[in-house]
Amino acid sequence: MALSGLEIYKKLPKTNCGDCGVPTCMAFAMKLAAGQAELSACPHVSPEAAEALGAASAPPVRPISVGAGPAVFKIGGETVLFRHEKTFINPPGVAVLVTDAMSEGEVDSRLKAISSLQYDRVGLKLKANLAAVKSNDAGKLTALAQKAAGSGAAVMLMSDSADALKAAAASIKDQKPLLYAATKANADAMGALAKEMGLPLVVKGEGSLESVVALTEKLAGMGLKDLLIDTGTRGIKKALEEQVQIRRLAIKKTYRPLGYPTVVFPAEMTKDPVTEALYASIFVAKYGGIIVMSDLRGETLFPLLVARMNIYTDPQRPMATQKGIYPINNPTENSPVLVTSNFSLTYFIVSGELESSRLSAWLIVVDTEGLSVLTSWAAGKFAADIIGPYVLKCGIIDKIKHKKLIIPGVVASISGELEEEMPGWEIMIGPREAVHIANYLKERFAA
């Protein structure tokens, strides 16, 4: 039975140390009661209290780590149905399917795509996370597993044979692969294997939540905790309905037999790559834990990864770049100086335009609490009395011989106030759109 915040608080150390990331133990207890925090965040809780509070304070969707080393990623741990209620926590992993029916060239191509199709966006590395290798032959599965382990991604081993899974898992045991899948027919053998090797295990139902519950309860009774759910459904409408039902029952009803991350297979729902990407995007929003694709193509993978990034960005904490002076293309003392906000997307768009122009410049980023230029201006956070003092004290004066500052064209109205804040400086009004920065600089600063 779930405990109240006050009941949990009574078992905490009551130090109010803040080491858990929450100012007080009472506030931490309330977060635990709401399933919005993990007990492991408190480094001072006693073993006795940890045992008593463990189940009551666990997130409604169990957090599970897949892979090891640089390839590790975490799924689950979710506490809300809708992103605006708080935030989604751990983005779903994107996997590419590789089978023993494919030619060696096709296998190599799909595994190579994991490392080659990676994208830098707003300071983040966007990429696929997992190679799902499939075979019922122990030798073939082991060969595929070893090849996949060298791709730089985590590995999901897929087979109906526990013996094949055991052989393949043993060959890459340091990679901590994910095992797929325990079914009604082989649950005992798969459960014993997962327990013996200490690896997470996917349960595969027969197209119904009832069949999934029977498996998760049985495996939990065997002492397994790190489980994932594949309902077995391969139709988009029913699969989506099941994802919503699983999340709703786990969070609203704290129904532990369904409190696990899910695995979905757009790869097996359609043969059209565009439709597959569309299905995958649906599961990014509702509520896939691992999304298995038939192949990785730049034209479909990139928008999918961007959608994942956007959905799993905390809406209460905009992505922000650290304030400071950013040199672009080895600037000199005569290079122009521009100022912008610290909204990450704004920074990377502006810096990207500067870099591609091949013109050197100094870019000053002002702390606007992660808001864009126009939004922060409207909120009074990109104002003359903030920009002026920061530019004067940030150290840019020691790097340049001139006193010219370029401000975004959308906030041209603050130029007069800035001149008052920065006596002796020339405030230049730049373009309204970042795409025009290169031409603007070439016209005014090119030698």
Beta strands, then each sheet from edge to edge (+ up, - down):
strand 1: 64-66
strand 2: 73-75
strand 3: 93-99
strand 4: 119-121
strand 5: 124-126
strand 6: 130-134
strand 7: 154-158
strand 8: 178-182
strand 9: 201-204
strand 10: 227-230
strand 11: 263-264
strand 12: 290-293
strand 13: 324-328
strand 14: 337-341
strand 15: 361-366
strand 16: 404-407
strand 17: 426-429
sheet 1: 1+ 2-
sheet 2: 10+ 9+ 8+ 7+ 6+ 3+ 12+ 11+
sheet 3: 4+ 5-
sheet 4: 13+ 15- 14-
sheet 5: 16+ 17+
end
